[in-house]
Amino acid sequence: MMSEDLFVLAWKKGIQKVGAECFDIKASSLDSAKKKWQLEPNYEFIQNAIGGYSHGKQVLIGLMYSYFDAECGQKLLEKAQTPNFVQARSVLDKEAIEIISQLWLYHTGW
């Protein structure tokens, strides 16, 4: 598999963990989406909903969003009072750490 495909697989795992409601899925289903542009995060929805999420979910969403838009992702992390990746890592569970690690490894730009 190519890096892009591996990134999309990890991205889908992240979507499943944080909830599809945080994303604009431009395919018939999450499973049928093949490209990352079909799975873009919805900043307006996230911005309005993030305060009601657990700290771990807030941080995972902020880190994931950073792959799409680094500045807005940083704002989400600051809102979660976890503005850097070392602090973020201490909040994430094992599954979330694996997702972020895979995204980092296979990211080739949005």
C-alpha positions as CSV (number, residue, x, y, z in Angstrom):
1,M,0.0,0.0,0.0
2,M,1.1,3.6,-0.6
3,S,1.5,6.1,2.2
4,E,-1.7,7.9,1.1
5,D,-3.7,4.7,1.4
6,L,-2.2,4.0,4.8
7,F,-2.9,7.5,6.0
8,V,-6.6,7.2,4.9
9,L,-6.9,3.9,6.8
10,A,-5.5,5.5,10.0
11,W,-7.7,8.6,9.4
12,K,-10.8,6.3,9.2
13,K,-9.8,4.7,12.5
14,G,-9.6,8.2,14.0
15,I,-13.0,9.0,12.6
16,Q,-14.5,5.8,14.1
17,K,-12.9,6.7,17.5
18,V,-14.1,10.4,17.7
19,G,-17.3,10.1,15.7
20,A,-18.3,10.6,12.1
21,E,-20.4,13.6,13.1
22,C,-17.2,15.6,13.3
23,F,-16.5,15.0,9.6
24,D,-18.0,15.9,6.2
25,I,-18.1,12.4,4.6
26,K,-18.2,12.9,0.8
27,A,-18.9,9.3,0.0
28,S,-21.8,6.9,0.4
29,S,-20.2,5.7,3.7
30,L,-17.0,5.9,5.7
31,D,-16.0,2.5,4.4
32,S,-16.4,3.5,0.8
33,A,-14.3,6.6,1.0
34,K,-10.9,6.1,-0.6
35,K,-9.4,9.6,-0.5
36,K,-8.7,11.9,2.4
37,W,-10.6,14.8,0.7
38,Q,-13.7,12.7,1.1
39,L,-13.2,12.7,4.9
40,E,-12.5,16.4,5.8
41,P,-13.2,17.5,9.3
42,N,-16.0,19.9,9.9
43,Y,-14.5,22.8,11.9
44,E,-17.7,24.6,12.6
45,F,-19.3,21.5,14.1
46,I,-16.2,20.6,16.1
47,Q,-15.8,24.1,17.4
48,N,-19.4,24.1,18.7
49,A,-19.3,20.5,20.1
50,I,-15.8,20.1,21.5
51,G,-16.5,21.5,24.9
52,G,-18.8,18.6,25.7
53,Y,-16.3,15.9,24.9
54,S,-13.9,14.1,27.1
55,H,-10.4,15.6,27.4
56,G,-8.9,12.7,25.4
57,K,-11.5,13.1,22.6
58,Q,-10.8,16.9,22.5
59,V,-7.1,16.2,22.1
60,L,-7.5,13.5,19.5
61,I,-9.7,15.7,17.4
62,G,-7.3,18.7,17.8
63,L,-4.3,16.6,16.7
64,M,-6.3,15.0,13.8
65,Y,-7.5,18.4,12.7
66,S,-3.9,19.6,12.7
67,Y,-3.2,17.3,9.7
68,F,-5.9,19.1,7.8
69,D,-5.2,22.7,9.0
70,A,-2.3,23.2,11.4
71,E,-3.5,26.6,12.7
72,C,-7.1,25.6,13.4
73,G,-5.9,22.3,14.9
74,Q,-3.6,24.3,17.3
75,K,-6.6,26.5,18.3
76,L,-8.6,23.3,19.2
77,L,-5.6,22.0,21.2
78,E,-5.3,25.3,23.1
79,K,-9.1,25.2,23.7
80,A,-8.5,21.8,25.2
81,Q,-5.7,23.3,27.4
82,T,-3.2,20.8,25.8
83,P,-1.2,23.0,23.4
84,N,1.7,20.7,22.5
85,F,2.2,17.1,21.5
86,V,4.0,16.0,24.7
87,Q,1.0,17.1,26.8
88,A,-1.3,15.7,24.2
89,R,0.4,12.3,24.3
90,S,-0.1,12.1,28.0
91,V,-3.9,12.5,27.6
92,L,-4.4,9.9,24.8
93,D,-5.2,6.3,25.3
94,K,-3.2,3.6,23.5
95,E,-5.5,3.4,20.6
96,A,-5.4,7.1,20.0
97,I,-1.6,7.2,20.3
98,E,-1.5,4.5,17.6
99,I,-3.8,6.4,15.3
100,I,-1.8,9.6,15.7
101,S,1.5,7.7,15.2
102,Q,0.2,6.2,12.0
103,L,-1.1,9.5,10.7
104,W,2.3,11.1,11.5
105,L,4.2,8.2,9.7
106,Y,2.0,8.3,6.6
107,H,1.1,12.0,6.2
108,T,2.1,13.4,2.9
109,G,0.2,16.7,3.1
110,W,-3.5,17.4,2.7
